[in-house]
Amino acid sequence: MIQFQLNNYKTHNIIDIIAKRLNKKTHEDCLEKYIYLNGTDLEKKIAGFSFSDGIDLLIINGILEKEWSLQFNTTASPPPLIFKFSSQGEVFHIINNHQITHQLNPLQGAISSAQNNNLEIIRFPAGQHIIAAIIFLDRKIYLDKIDCYLEDIPAQLQGIIEDIKAEKLFFYEGNYSVIASNLIKEIIKDKNKDIVRSTFIEGKTLNLLSKLIKQYRDDLEPKSKQSLLRQYDIDKIVLAKNIILKQITSPPTIVELAKKVGVNQTKLKTGFKQVFDTTIKQFIITTRLETARLLLLKEELSIQNIAFEVGYTNKSHFSRIFKKQFGCLPSEYAKLNKLQLQKNIINEKLILNGSNTSN
């Protein structure tokens, strides 16, 4: 294990101390300071961003040869409010001299605040690909920015944001939304430079911050009223897709499907669109028509039988939506395919005959 002793939570300082200990060169781009982790792969790095309004962002993307332990001395200054996200790999956090010890798994997020004069440790294990984002919020500075919005924040979180002397201990953990996961990927993949990159990353960081606050608020609601999509919701939506595929000829209704997978109808519909970039209705139509297309290519079935095979009892209706999808009627598609197949056979024979002649 490599231990890094840190006397503040400023990400540029964190990068400097890590670089010095590992004998690595630091790089700077406007508000960003970073070091590369895995050779020439420019995406694999640990980067620190220092923005306005007391917000710092630490992004780690790569595989560590040895476990890292970031050990913060909170006697130097009050510890910040910390927002953590893990997209891949595990992150361990020890708060208040082991008073709270937790493991952040993939697609989980957490909000925490250590009390002053206590040891705080963030650990990244070795040998696994880690993609994680950590936002450090200096409450004294940030409070001036959001003072007029405080009444809209849940009471307990409001109290922690106002706790600029870090007198209270706070911890929240949950499965964060798919949108938050996508924001981290956008930060990792961004190829901009200079002020364009800094502005882009700052916007994504504020968005990420708002998503975790929104998630915290959403988690206070009963499960039946929660609107954000978590990992367990995604698992249910994937299950819904598999049920549709198995019953594509006669798929369940939205109501039936929601009951089968154990999620409310609204979340099922919006979540399906979010995860698969299509509505449930359109997914059923596309899957049916693609199955029909393959049957037209492979089997000597009538159009009526193929329509029935994929769940359509009305041949005319089937033909209309097939044409809308593929640009021609099923009968025309089958005919064109047979002509193309015949051409391929003739070309293969010509090539074969030419080869035999040359021999």
Residue pairs with C-beta under 8 A, 6 or more apart in sequence:
1 66
1 67
1 68
1 69
2 21
2 22
2 66
2 67
2 68
2 69
3 69
3 71
4 14
4 17
4 18
4 21
4 68
4 69
4 70
4 71
5 17
5 71
5 73
6 13
6 14
6 17
6 70
6 71
6 72
6 73
7 13
7 72
7 73
7 76
8 72
8 76
8 77
9 56
9 72
9 79
9 80
9 82
9 136
9 138
10 48
10 50
10 56
10 136
11 33
11 48
11 49
11 50
11 56
11 57
11 58
11 136
12 33
12 48
12 50
14 48
14 58
14 70
15 26
15 33
15 34
15 35
15 46
15 47
15 48
16 26
16 33
18 24
18 35
18 46
18 68
19 25
19 26
19 35
22 35
24 35
24 36
25 35
26 33
26 34
26 35
27 33
27 34
27 35
27 36
28 34
29 193
29 194
29 197
29 198
30 193
30 194
30 195
30 197
30 198
31 49
31 50
31 51
31 198
31 202
32 47
32 48
32 49
32 197
32 198
32 201
33 47
33 48
33 50
34 45
34 46
34 47
34 48
35 45
35 46
36 42
36 44
36 45
37 44
37 45
37 46
37 60
37 61
37 62
37 63
37 64
38 44
38 62
38 63
41 62
43 61
43 188
43 189
44 61
44 62
44 63
45 59
45 61
45 62
46 58
46 59
46 60
46 61
46 62
47 58
47 59
47 60
48 56
48 57
48 58
48 59
49 56
49 57
49 58
49 59
49 198
49 201
49 202
49 205
50 56
51 57
51 198
51 202
51 205
52 202
53 141
53 142
53 144
53 145
54 80
54 137
54 138
54 139
54 140
54 141
54 142
54 145
55 135
55 136
55 137
55 138
55 142
55 202
55 205
55 206
55 209
56 80
56 135
56 136
56 138
57 133
57 134
57 135
57 136
57 201
57 205
58 133
58 134
58 135
58 136
59 132
59 133
59 134
59 184
59 187
59 188
60 124
60 130
60 131
60 132
61 130
61 131
61 188
62 129
62 130
63 126
63 127
63 128
63 129
63 130
64 124
64 125
64 126
64 127
64 130
65 126
65 127
66 126
67 123
67 124
67 125
67 126
68 123
68 124
69 121
69 122
69 123
70 121
70 122
70 123
70 124
71 119
71 120
71 121
72 79
72 114
72 119
72 120
72 121
72 122
73 119
74 114
74 115
74 116
74 117
74 118
74 119
74 120
74 166
75 116
75 117
78 116
78 139
78 140
78 164
78 165
78 166
79 113
79 114
79 115
79 116
79 118
79 120
79 166
80 113
80 136
80 137
80 138
80 139
81 111
81 112
81 113
81 136
81 137
81 139
81 160
81 161
81 170
82 93
82 110
82 111
82 112
82 113
82 134
82 135
82 136
82 137
83 109
83 110
83 111
83 134
83 135
83 137
83 208
83 209
83 212
84 91
84 93
84 104
84 109
84 110
84 111
84 112
84 122
84 132
84 133
84 134
84 135
85 104
85 108
85 109
85 132
85 133
85 134
85 176
85 180
85 181
85 184
85 208
85 212
86 104
86 105
86 106
86 107
86 108
86 109
86 130
86 131
86 132
87 106
87 107
87 131
87 132
87 133
87 181
87 184
87 185
88 106
88 129
88 130
88 131
88 132
89 106
89 124
89 125
89 128
89 129
89 130
89 131
89 132
90 103
90 104
90 105
90 106
90 125
90 128
90 130
91 103
91 104
91 122
91 123
91 124
91 130
91 132
92 101
92 102
92 103
92 104
92 121
92 122
92 123
92 124
92 125
93 100
93 101
93 102
93 104
93 110
93 112
93 120
93 121
93 122
93 123
94 100
94 101
94 119
94 120
94 121
94 122
94 123
95 101
95 102
95 112
95 114
95 118
95 120
95 169
95 171
96 114
96 115
96 118
96 119
96 120
96 169
97 118
97 119
99 118
99 169
100 112
100 169
100 171
102 110
102 171
102 173
104 110
104 132
104 173
106 231
107 175
107 176
107 181
107 230
107 231
108 173
108 174
108 175
108 176
108 231
109 173
109 174
109 175
109 176
109 180
109 212
109 215
110 171
110 172
110 173
110 174
111 157
111 160
111 170
111 171
111 172
111 212
111 216
112 170
112 171
112 172
113 160
113 163
113 166
113 168
113 169
113 170
113 171
114 120
114 166
114 169
115 166
115 167
115 168
115 169
116 165
116 166
116 167
122 134
124 130
124 132
131 184
131 188
133 184
133 187
133 208
135 205
135 208
135 209
137 161
137 209
139 161
139 162
139 163
139 164
139 166
140 164
142 161
143 161
143 162
143 164
146 161
150 158
150 161
150 162
151 158
153 161
153 213
153 217
154 216
154 217
154 220
156 170
157 170
157 172
157 213
157 216
159 168
160 168
160 170
163 170
172 216
172 219
174 215
174 216
174 219
174 230
175 230
175 231
175 232
176 211
176 212
176 215
176 230
177 211
177 215
177 228
177 229
177 230
178 229
178 234
178 274
178 275
179 211
179 229
179 274
180 208
180 211
180 212
180 215
183 204
183 207
183 208
183 211
184 208
186 204
187 201
187 204
187 205
190 197
190 200
190 201
192 200
214 228
215 228
218 226
218 227
218 228
219 226
224 264
226 267
227 266
227 267
229 237
229 267
229 270
229 271
229 274
229 275
233 263
233 267
233 271
234 271
234 275
236 261
236 262
236 263
236 268
237 261
237 263
237 268
237 271
237 272
237 275
237 276
238 275
239 260
239 261
240 257
240 260
240 261
240 263
240 268
240 272
240 280
241 272
241 276
241 283
243 251
243 252
243 257
243 260
243 261
244 251
244 252
244 257
244 280
244 283
244 284
244 287
245 287
248 284
248 287
248 288
248 291
248 310
248 311
249 309
249 310
249 311
250 311
251 257
251 284
251 311
252 260
254 265
254 268
254 269
254 280
255 265
257 268
257 280
258 264
258 265
258 268
261 268
263 271
268 280
269 279
269 280
272 278
272 279
272 280
272 283
273 279
276 283
278 286
285 321
285 325
286 325
288 310
288 311
288 312
289 310
289 321
289 322
289 325
289 326
291 309
291 310
292 306
292 307
292 309
292 310
292 318
292 322
292 330
293 322
293 326
293 333
295 301
295 306
295 309
295 310
296 306
296 330
296 333
296 334
296 337
297 337
299 306
301 309
303 315
303 318
303 319
303 330
303 331
303 334
304 315
306 318
306 330
307 313
307 314
307 315
307 318
307 319
307 330
310 318
312 318
318 330
319 329
319 330
319 331
322 329
322 330
322 333
323 329
326 333
328 336
